[in-house]
Amino acid sequence: MAQKKPAPAQMESQQEEITFIVVKFKGGPESMQKGFDAVNNAINALGPVHTGSQRAVVHRAPAQIAAPPANGNVIDAEHEDVVEDGATDTAAQEPAVPSNGKPKKANAPKYAFMNELNLTPDNIPAWADYAADHNPQTVDDKFLVASAWLQTHGGCQTFGGGHLFTCFRAMDWKTQVDMTQPLRKLKSAKSWYENPQFGEWKLTGIGLTAAEKVGKE
């Protein structure tokens, strides 16, 4: 005996319907709330939900609505990247590059020969004679000897990179971009230097002793 097919009305009652409504709003809190209300009213106007069908509505509670940014520009995103005034996203993420395509290096300290520094004082060992007597071979020893002469014979209670640069140039020794970097190293590693004020240096007692020993042992 052939099986009867269910009637169309019976088949329709057995089917389920799922409808998803996704609504995207853009605006301030008040306008977005009005949009939510309008959507809900439209859904309610469709009438009651039929048996066997489901209707899902994506709703965002008012407490979760983000207030518009203070600059008045509404961003359609969960977070806004902060960029300083007058800057672009690229400028905020990448360093400025000159027209030649090479990154710009920070300006290094520059020194000039100090003509006012008397390297040949009367009745005191001249700098060239003092340096030749100690004959320093290493970079550290050259800085020690120059520092000792400046402090004991050059009339400098404290000295800076310019003083050392002048002494090195007078002896045709190789200078450095930062003439105080070796002093910082010897201050940290040996306690041979102290730095009373910014840009001012002097040898400690043990530093003077170490300088006098250069070329004598």
C-alpha positions as CSV (number, residue, x, y, z in Angstrom):
1,M,0.0,0.0,0.0
2,A,1.5,3.3,-1.1
3,Q,2.3,5.8,1.7
4,K,0.5,9.0,1.6
5,K,2.6,12.2,1.3
6,P,1.9,14.8,4.1
7,A,-0.3,17.6,3.1
8,P,1.4,20.9,2.2
9,A,0.0,22.6,5.4
10,Q,1.5,19.7,7.5
11,M,4.9,20.0,5.8
12,E,5.0,23.8,6.4
13,S,4.2,23.3,10.1
14,Q,7.1,20.9,10.4
15,Q,9.7,23.3,9.0
16,E,11.7,25.7,11.1
17,E,12.6,29.2,10.2
18,I,15.6,31.1,11.6
19,T,16.0,34.7,10.6
20,F,19.1,36.7,11.6
21,I,18.9,40.5,11.4
22,V,22.2,42.3,11.6
23,V,22.0,46.0,11.9
24,K,25.0,48.4,11.9
25,F,24.7,51.8,13.3
26,K,27.0,54.8,13.2
27,G,26.6,57.9,15.3
28,G,26.3,59.3,18.8
29,P,24.7,57.5,21.7
30,E,21.3,59.2,21.2
31,S,21.1,58.6,17.5
32,M,22.2,55.0,18.0
33,Q,19.5,54.4,20.6
34,K,16.9,55.8,18.4
35,G,18.1,53.4,15.7
36,F,17.7,50.4,18.1
37,D,14.2,51.5,19.0
38,A,13.2,51.8,15.4
39,V,14.5,48.3,14.6
40,N,12.7,46.8,17.5
41,N,9.4,48.6,16.6
42,A,9.7,47.3,13.0
43,I,10.2,43.7,14.3
44,N,7.3,44.0,16.6
45,A,5.1,45.3,13.7
46,L,5.7,42.0,12.0
47,G,3.4,40.3,14.5
48,P,4.0,37.5,16.9
49,V,6.5,34.8,16.2
50,H,4.9,31.8,14.6
51,T,5.2,28.3,16.2
52,G,8.3,26.5,14.9
53,S,10.1,29.7,13.8
54,Q,12.8,31.6,15.6
55,R,13.8,35.2,15.1
56,A,17.2,36.5,16.5
57,V,17.8,40.2,16.9
58,V,21.3,41.5,17.6
59,H,20.8,44.2,20.2
60,R,23.5,46.4,21.8
61,A,22.6,47.7,25.3
62,P,22.8,51.5,25.7
63,A,25.5,51.0,28.5
64,Q,27.8,49.6,25.9
65,I,27.5,52.5,23.4
66,A,30.8,54.3,23.1
67,A,30.7,58.0,23.3
68,P,32.0,60.0,20.3
69,P,35.6,61.2,20.5
70,A,36.2,64.6,21.8
71,N,37.4,65.8,18.4
72,G,33.9,65.2,16.9
73,N,35.1,62.5,14.5
74,V,33.2,59.3,15.0
75,I,35.3,56.2,14.5
76,D,33.5,53.1,13.4
77,A,35.7,50.8,15.4
78,E,36.2,49.6,19.0
79,H,39.3,51.6,19.6
80,E,40.9,54.7,18.0
81,D,44.6,55.0,17.5
82,V,45.9,58.2,19.1
83,V,48.0,60.4,16.8
84,E,49.4,63.7,17.9
85,D,48.0,66.9,16.2
86,G,49.6,67.5,12.8
87,A,51.0,64.0,12.6
88,T,49.9,61.1,10.4
89,D,49.8,57.4,11.2
90,T,53.0,56.8,9.2
91,A,54.8,59.7,11.0
92,A,53.8,58.3,14.3
93,Q,55.1,54.8,13.6
94,E,58.2,55.6,11.5
95,P,61.2,57.9,12.2
96,A,61.6,60.9,9.9
97,V,63.8,60.1,6.9
98,P,65.7,62.8,5.0
99,S,65.3,63.2,1.2
100,N,68.4,61.1,0.6
101,G,66.7,58.1,2.1
102,K,69.2,57.6,5.0
103,P,68.0,57.9,8.7
104,K,69.1,61.1,10.3
105,K,71.7,60.6,13.0
106,A,71.7,62.5,16.3
107,N,74.1,65.4,16.3
108,A,77.3,64.3,18.1
109,P,79.2,66.7,20.4
110,K,81.7,68.8,18.4
111,Y,84.8,70.3,19.9
112,A,87.1,73.1,18.8
113,F,90.7,73.7,19.6
114,M,90.9,75.9,22.7
115,N,93.5,78.6,21.9
116,E,92.9,80.1,25.3
117,L,94.3,77.0,27.0
118,N,97.9,77.6,27.8
119,L,99.8,74.4,26.9
120,T,103.2,75.9,27.8
121,P,102.8,77.7,31.1
122,D,105.9,79.3,32.7
123,N,108.0,77.3,35.1
124,I,105.6,74.3,34.8
125,P,106.1,71.2,32.6
126,A,104.6,72.0,29.2
127,W,101.9,69.6,28.0
128,A,104.0,68.2,25.2
129,D,106.9,67.5,27.6
130,Y,104.7,65.9,30.2
131,A,103.0,63.7,27.6
132,A,106.4,62.6,26.1
133,D,107.7,61.8,29.6
134,H,104.9,59.5,30.3
135,N,104.6,58.2,26.7
136,P,101.1,56.6,27.1
137,Q,100.3,53.8,24.6
138,T,96.7,52.9,25.3
139,V,93.6,55.1,24.9
140,D,92.9,54.9,28.6
141,D,96.4,55.9,29.5
142,K,96.3,58.9,27.1
143,F,93.1,60.2,28.7
144,L,94.7,59.6,32.2
145,V,97.9,61.5,31.3
146,A,96.0,64.4,29.7
147,S,93.6,64.6,32.6
148,A,96.5,64.6,35.1
149,W,98.3,67.4,33.3
150,L,95.2,69.6,33.0
151,Q,94.5,69.1,36.7
152,T,98.0,69.5,38.1
153,H,99.8,71.7,35.6
154,G,97.1,73.2,33.3
155,G,95.4,75.3,35.9
156,C,92.1,73.4,35.6
157,Q,90.3,72.4,38.8
158,T,87.8,70.6,36.5
159,F,88.0,70.0,32.8
160,G,85.7,69.0,29.9
161,G,85.7,67.3,26.6
162,G,87.1,70.5,24.9
163,H,90.2,70.5,27.1
164,L,90.9,66.9,26.4
165,F,90.3,67.5,22.7
166,T,92.8,70.3,22.7
167,C,95.5,68.2,24.4
168,F,94.9,65.3,22.0
169,R,95.1,67.6,18.9
170,A,98.3,69.1,20.2
171,M,99.9,65.7,20.4
172,D,98.3,64.5,17.1
173,W,96.5,61.7,19.0
174,K,93.3,60.3,17.5
175,T,90.3,62.1,19.0
176,Q,86.9,60.6,19.6
177,V,83.4,61.8,18.8
178,D,82.6,62.0,22.5
179,M,85.8,62.8,24.4
180,T,84.1,62.2,27.8
181,Q,83.0,58.6,27.1
182,P,86.3,57.0,28.2
183,L,86.0,59.1,31.4
184,R,82.5,57.6,32.1
185,K,83.8,54.1,31.5
186,L,86.8,54.6,33.9
187,K,84.6,56.3,36.5
188,S,82.3,53.2,36.5
189,A,85.0,50.5,36.2
190,K,87.9,52.0,38.2
191,S,86.6,55.0,40.1
192,W,89.4,57.1,38.6
193,Y,87.1,60.0,37.7
194,E,84.4,62.0,39.4
195,N,81.9,64.3,37.8
196,P,81.1,67.2,40.1
197,Q,78.8,68.9,37.6
198,F,77.4,68.2,34.2
199,G,80.2,68.5,31.7
200,E,82.9,68.9,34.4
201,W,85.3,66.2,35.3
202,K,88.3,65.6,37.5
203,L,90.6,62.8,38.6
204,T,90.1,61.2,42.0
205,G,93.0,60.5,44.3
206,I,93.5,57.0,43.0
207,G,93.0,58.3,39.4
208,L,95.9,60.7,39.9
209,T,98.1,57.9,41.3
210,A,97.2,55.7,38.3
211,A,98.1,58.6,35.9
212,E,101.5,59.2,37.5
213,K,102.4,55.5,37.1
214,V,101.8,55.6,33.3
215,G,105.1,55.1,31.6
216,K,107.0,54.7,34.9
217,E,106.5,51.0,35.5
